């Protein structure tokens, strides 16, 4: 089993492409950071149903009960000092060690491995290989396949590149996983400890399951987006690329369900999931549509009368929305941990054009005096700072606004971006590896997040 400290890129030319805009030194720092899992787990409180203090009490009772059964220490639990609807769980005080001589090694895919490092249990679809002798209740090692080479149902040793993730208790056998008709669901392995030390809720626990409508597992930067856009009750808001709806439901909560949020996504299955998410979280002022946001503006030559977003489906007339959230499709190179990556250079190059088309529609749809928040979960300059530079050059009526609350770092520190002044870069937010200049006075959980970028614009006349 090889050890590694950086994501396994299956297309090496991607690294060369990234080096063309980011220095090798900075890139190496990013790659090391991206391979590590954030040690903090964050839950957004559904403030419509429960207070943060009551939610912490319920969460603590569940964790104390699980800790007592497993003789483990409790993580720290606290309300974020700047985000009143965000609960933070610190890391547990111990991490897993690999039993080298154990024959009970279960292989999972890299996506499942990453989820386990963030606090998930192992669900049946993620299991690739399991020895024949594993019985329910056995302690097993969890190993992630970094090459996507493990054949589903493997029961012998896997010779590909793998990494040890953690330890758990088997809840299913080979027969349960691979010898059934149809898709097998449910928790296959209850994770007890991981190398990341990230806290987790117990598996198949009725009390934990009851929290699903009270707490939403959500990355800290995603929650920051809602507070930065700061929609007010009674406003008309557009979420241009809304699925799966986590940010949508946060906007609804901040608006106290007053006003309307039009949520668009071009994939019908994702919109169905979005609607279910809104129903679960009690977001009653959301109107969701399967629609391509690049086509959401009524053509100026169209004779159709302007539509009312309170009652009509898209498209809409220019200057319709008080606020617009553009959480743009991106290369997702900020996701952590990244154990393996199959992104190609052609895929990387395809995103900026799509993002610009979405941005053009968003600028048209936001009212004069309204605000547009642009964000991604990637690290590339082309999709972040360079997109801001293009926007300011292409739309003279846009101004870049200060971001509040100020959590995270400034944009591209030390990376010259044509068209952006140091003042511009200081206004945007980039979540990345901790930098000495921005860590002083910050909560540790603010620096240990996924990679993320956001910029707030105001539209003038």
CORRADA-V24725 format. One record per residue. N is the residue number from 1. RES is the residue in three letters. NEAR is the number of other C-alpha atoms within 8 Angstrom. Layout:
n->N res->RES near->NEAR
n->N res->RES near->NEAR
This chain:
n->1 res->UNK near->5
n->2 res->UNK near->6
n->3 res->UNK near->5
n->4 res->UNK near->6
n->5 res->UNK near->7
n->6 res->UNK near->9
n->7 res->UNK near->13
n->8 res->UNK near->8
n->9 res->UNK near->11
n->10 res->UNK near->8
n->11 res->UNK near->10
n->12 res->UNK near->7
n->13 res->UNK near->8
n->14 res->UNK near->11
n->15 res->UNK near->9
n->16 res->UNK near->8
n->17 res->UNK near->9
n->18 res->UNK near->10
n->19 res->UNK near->10
n->20 res->UNK near->7
n->21 res->UNK near->7
n->22 res->UNK near->10
n->23 res->UNK near->8
n->24 res->UNK near->7
n->25 res->UNK near->6
n->26 res->UNK near->8
n->27 res->UNK near->11
n->28 res->UNK near->8
n->29 res->UNK near->9
n->30 res->UNK near->10
n->31 res->UNK near->10
n->32 res->UNK near->11
n->33 res->UNK near->9
n->34 res->UNK near->16
n->35 res->UNK near->13
n->36 res->UNK near->11
n->37 res->UNK near->11
n->38 res->UNK near->13
n->39 res->UNK near->12
n->40 res->UNK near->13
n->41 res->UNK near->15
n->42 res->UNK near->12
n->43 res->UNK near->12
n->44 res->UNK near->12
n->45 res->UNK near->14
n->46 res->UNK near->14
n->47 res->UNK near->10
n->48 res->UNK near->7
n->49 res->UNK near->6
n->50 res->UNK near->10
n->51 res->UNK near->9
n->52 res->UNK near->13
n->53 res->UNK near->7
n->54 res->UNK near->8
n->55 res->UNK near->12
n->56 res->UNK near->11
n->57 res->UNK near->8
n->58 res->UNK near->8
n->59 res->UNK near->9
n->60 res->UNK near->9
n->61 res->UNK near->8
n->62 res->UNK near->12
n->63 res->UNK near->11
n->64 res->UNK near->9
n->65 res->UNK near->8
n->66 res->UNK near->9
n->67 res->UNK near->11
n->68 res->UNK near->8
n->69 res->UNK near->6
n->70 res->UNK near->6
n->71 res->UNK near->6
n->72 res->UNK near->6
n->73 res->UNK near->7
n->74 res->UNK near->9
n->75 res->UNK near->10
n->76 res->UNK near->8
n->77 res->UNK near->10
n->78 res->UNK near->8
n->79 res->UNK near->12
n->80 res->UNK near->10
n->81 res->UNK near->5
n->82 res->UNK near->5
n->83 res->UNK near->10
n->84 res->UNK near->8
n->85 res->UNK near->11
n->86 res->UNK near->14
n->87 res->UNK near->14
n->88 res->UNK near->14
n->89 res->UNK near->12
n->90 res->UNK near->12
n->91 res->UNK near->12
n->92 res->UNK near->11
n->93 res->UNK near->8
n->94 res->UNK near->6
n->95 res->UNK near->10
n->96 res->UNK near->11
n->97 res->UNK near->8
n->98 res->UNK near->8
n->99 res->UNK near->6
n->100 res->UNK near->4
n->101 res->UNK near->4
n->102 res->UNK near->8
n->103 res->UNK near->5
n->104 res->UNK near->11
n->105 res->UNK near->11
n->106 res->UNK near->13
n->107 res->UNK near->13
n->108 res->UNK near->14
n->109 res->UNK near->13
n->110 res->UNK near->12
n->111 res->UNK near->8
n->112 res->UNK near->12
n->113 res->UNK near->13
n->114 res->UNK near->13
n->115 res->UNK near->10
n->116 res->UNK near->13
n->117 res->UNK near->15
n->118 res->UNK near->14
n->119 res->UNK near->11
n->120 res->UNK near->9
n->121 res->UNK near->11
n->122 res->UNK near->13
n->123 res->UNK near->12
n->124 res->UNK near->11
n->125 res->UNK near->7
n->126 res->UNK near->10
n->127 res->UNK near->15
n->128 res->UNK near->13
n->129 res->UNK near->14
n->130 res->UNK near->15
n->131 res->UNK near->13
n->132 res->UNK near->6
n->133 res->UNK near->5
n->134 res->UNK near->11
n->135 res->UNK near->8
n->136 res->UNK near->9
n->137 res->UNK near->7
n->138 res->UNK near->8
n->139 res->UNK near->9
n->140 res->UNK near->12
n->141 res->UNK near->15
n->142 res->UNK near->13
n->143 res->UNK near->14
n->144 res->UNK near->14
n->145 res->UNK near->15
n->146 res->UNK near->13
n->147 res->UNK near->9
n->148 res->UNK near->7
n->149 res->UNK near->6
n->150 res->UNK near->12
n->151 res->UNK near->7
n->152 res->UNK near->7
n->153 res->UNK near->9
n->154 res->UNK near->12
n->155 res->UNK near->8
n->156 res->UNK near->7
n->157 res->UNK near->5
n->158 res->UNK near->6
n->159 res->UNK near->4
n->160 res->UNK near->9
n->161 res->UNK near->9
n->162 res->UNK near->11
n->163 res->UNK near->12
n->164 res->UNK near->10
n->165 res->UNK near->14
n->166 res->UNK near->15
n->167 res->UNK near->15
n->168 res->UNK near->13
n->169 res->UNK near->13
n->170 res->UNK near->15
n->171 res->UNK near->10
n->172 res->UNK near->12
n->173 res->UNK near->10
n->174 res->UNK near->12
n->175 res->UNK near->8
n->176 res->UNK near->9
n->177 res->UNK near->12
n->178 res->UNK near->7
n->179 res->UNK near->7
n->180 res->UNK near->9
n->181 res->UNK near->4
n->182 res->UNK near->4
n->183 res->UNK near->6
n->184 res->UNK near->9
n->185 res->UNK near->7
n->186 res->UNK near->6
n->187 res->UNK near->13
n->188 res->UNK near->12
n->189 res->UNK near->12
n->190 res->UNK near->13
n->191 res->UNK near->13
n->192 res->UNK near->8
n->193 res->UNK near->11
n->194 res->UNK near->15
n->195 res->UNK near->11
n->196 res->UNK near->11
n->197 res->UNK near->14
n->198 res->UNK near->15
n->199 res->UNK near->14
n->200 res->UNK near->6
n->201 res->UNK near->8
n->202 res->UNK near->10
n->203 res->UNK near->7
n->204 res->UNK near->7
n->205 res->UNK near->7
n->206 res->UNK near->6
n->207 res->UNK near->7
n->208 res->UNK near->12
n->209 res->UNK near->8
n->210 res->UNK near->8
n->211 res->UNK near->8
n->212 res->UNK near->8
n->213 res->UNK near->9
n->214 res->UNK near->13
n->215 res->UNK near->11
n->216 res->UNK near->11
n->217 res->UNK near->8
n->218 res->UNK near->10
n->219 res->UNK near->11
n->220 res->UNK near->10
n->221 res->UNK near->10
n->222 res->UNK near->9
n->223 res->UNK near->14
n->224 res->UNK near->11
n->225 res->UNK near->12
n->226 res->UNK near->13
n->227 res->UNK near->10
n->228 res->UNK near->10
n->229 res->UNK near->12
n->230 res->UNK near->8
n->231 res->UNK near->11
n->232 res->UNK near->7
n->233 res->UNK near->10
n->234 res->UNK near->8
n->235 res->UNK near->13
n->236 res->UNK near->13
n->237 res->UNK near->13
n->238 res->UNK near->12
n->239 res->UNK near->14
n->240 res->UNK near->14
n->241 res->UNK near->13
n->242 res->UNK near->13
n->243 res->UNK near->11
n->244 res->UNK near->9
n->245 res->UNK near->11
n->246 res->UNK near->10
n->247 res->UNK near->11
n->248 res->UNK near->13
n->249 res->UNK near->12
n->250 res->UNK near->10
n->251 res->UNK near->11
n->252 res->UNK near->15
n->253 res->UNK near->12
n->254 res->UNK near->12
n->255 res->UNK near->13
n->256 res->UNK near->8
n->257 res->UNK near->12
n->258 res->UNK near->10
n->259 res->UNK near->10
n->260 res->UNK near->14
n->261 res->UNK near->13
n->262 res->UNK near->14
n->263 res->UNK near->14
n->264 res->UNK near->17
n->265 res->UNK near->16
n->266 res->UNK near->9
n->267 res->UNK near->8
n->268 res->UNK near->8
n->269 res->UNK near->6
n->270 res->UNK near->10
n->271 res->UNK near->16
n->272 res->UNK near->8
n->273 res->UNK near->10
n->274 res->UNK near->13
n->275 res->UNK near->10
n->276 res->UNK near->8
n->277 res->UNK near->12
n->278 res->UNK near->14
n->279 res->UNK near->9
n->280 res->UNK near->8
n->281 res->UNK near->10
n->282 res->UNK near->7
n->283 res->UNK near->12
n->284 res->UNK near->8
n->285 res->UNK near->10
n->286 res->UNK near->12
n->287 res->UNK near->8
n->288 res->UNK near->10
n->289 res->UNK near->11
n->290 res->UNK near->10
n->291 res->UNK near->11
n->292 res->UNK near->9
n->293 res->UNK near->12
n->294 res->UNK near->9
n->295 res->UNK near->9
n->296 res->UNK near->11
n->297 res->UNK near->13
n->298 res->UNK near->11
n->299 res->UNK near->5
n->300 res->UNK near->4
n->301 res->UNK near->4
n->302 res->UNK near->6
n->303 res->UNK near->4
n->304 res->UNK near->4
n->305 res->UNK near->4
n->306 res->UNK near->7
n->307 res->UNK near->10
n->308 res->UNK near->7
n->309 res->UNK near->12
n->310 res->UNK near->5
n->311 res->UNK near->5
n->312 res->UNK near->7
n->313 res->UNK near->8
n->314 res->UNK near->10
n->315 res->UNK near->9
n->316 res->UNK near->14
n->317 res->UNK near->10
n->318 res->UNK near->10
n->319 res->UNK near->9
n->320 res->UNK near->11
n->321 res->UNK near->13
n->322 res->UNK near->12
n->323 res->UNK near->15
n->324 res->UNK near->15
n->325 res->UNK near->13
n->326 res->UNK near->14
n->327 res->UNK near->12
n->328 res->UNK near->10
n->329 res->UNK near->9
n->330 res->UNK near->10
n->331 res->UNK near->10
n->332 res->UNK near->9
n->333 res->UNK near->9
n->334 res->UNK near->11
n->335 res->UNK near->11
n->336 res->UNK near->13
n->337 res->UNK near->12
n->338 res->UNK near->11
n->339 res->UNK near->13
n->340 res->UNK near->11
n->341 res->UNK near->9
n->342 res->UNK near->7
n->343 res->UNK near->11
n->344 res->UNK near->9
n->345 res->UNK near->10
n->346 res->UNK near->6
n->347 res->UNK near->9
n->348 res->UNK near->9
n->349 res->UNK near->7
n->350 res->UNK near->8
n->351 res->UNK near->12
n->352 res->UNK near->10
n->353 res->UNK near->7
n->354 res->UNK near->9
n->355 res->UNK near->12
n->356 res->UNK near->9
n->357 res->UNK near->9
n->358 res->UNK near->12
n->359 res->UNK near->9
n->360 res->UNK near->9
n->361 res->UNK near->13
n->362 res->UNK near->12
n->363 res->UNK near->9
n->364 res->UNK near->10
n->365 res->UNK near->14
n->366 res->UNK near->17
n->367 res->UNK near->14
n->368 res->UNK near->8
n->369 res->UNK near->9
n->370 res->UNK near->12
n->371 res->UNK near->14
n->372 res->UNK near->16
n->373 res->UNK near->14
n->374 res->UNK near->12
n->375 res->UNK near->13
n->376 res->UNK near->14
n->377 res->UNK near->14
n->378 res->UNK near->15
n->379 res->UNK near->13
n->380 res->UNK near->8
n->381 res->UNK near->11
n->382 res->UNK near->8
n->383 res->UNK near->14
n->384 res->UNK near->14
n->385 res->UNK near->13
n->386 res->UNK near->12
n->387 res->UNK near->12
n->388 res->UNK near->10
n->389 res->UNK near->12
n->390 res->UNK near->9
n->391 res->UNK near->9
n->392 res->UNK near->11
n->393 res->UNK near->8
n->394 res->UNK near->6
n->395 res->UNK near->7
n->396 res->UNK near->7
n->397 res->UNK near->7
n->398 res->UNK near->11
n->399 res->UNK near->10
n->400 res->UNK near->11
n->401 res->UNK near->9
n->402 res->UNK near->7
n->403 res->UNK near->11
n->404 res->UNK near->7
n->405 res->UNK near->8
n->406 res->UNK near->6
n->407 res->UNK near->9
n->408 res->UNK near->11
n->409 res->UNK near->10
n->410 res->UNK near->11
n->411 res->UNK near->12
n->412 res->UNK near->11
n->413 res->UNK near->6
n->414 res->UNK near->4
n->415 res->UNK near->6
n->416 res->UNK near->6
n->417 res->UNK near->10
n->418 res->UNK near->6
n->419 res->UNK near->8
n->420 res->UNK near->12
n->421 res->UNK near->7
n->422 res->UNK near->6
n->423 res->UNK near->7
n->424 res->UNK near->9
n->425 res->UNK near->13
n->426 res->UNK near->9
n->427 res->UNK near->13
n->428 res->UNK near->14
n->429 res->UNK near->16
n->430 res->UNK near->13
n->431 res->UNK near->13
n->432 res->UNK near->14
n->433 res->UNK near->9
n->434 res->UNK near->8
n->435 res->UNK near->7
n->436 res->UNK near->6
n->437 res->UNK near->5
n->438 res->UNK near->10
n->439 res->UNK near->11
n->440 res->UNK near->6
n->441 res->UNK near->5
n->442 res->UNK near->9
n->443 res->UNK near->7
n->444 res->UNK near->7
n->445 res->UNK near->8
n->446 res->UNK near->10
n->447 res->UNK near->13
n->448 res->UNK near->11
n->449 res->UNK near->14
n->450 res->UNK near->14
n->451 res->UNK near->15
n->452 res->UNK near->15
n->453 res->UNK near->15
n->454 res->UNK near->13
n->455 res->UNK near->14
n->456 res->UNK near->15
n->457 res->UNK near->12
n->458 res->UNK near->12
n->459 res->UNK near->15
n->460 res->UNK near->9
n->461 res->UNK near->5
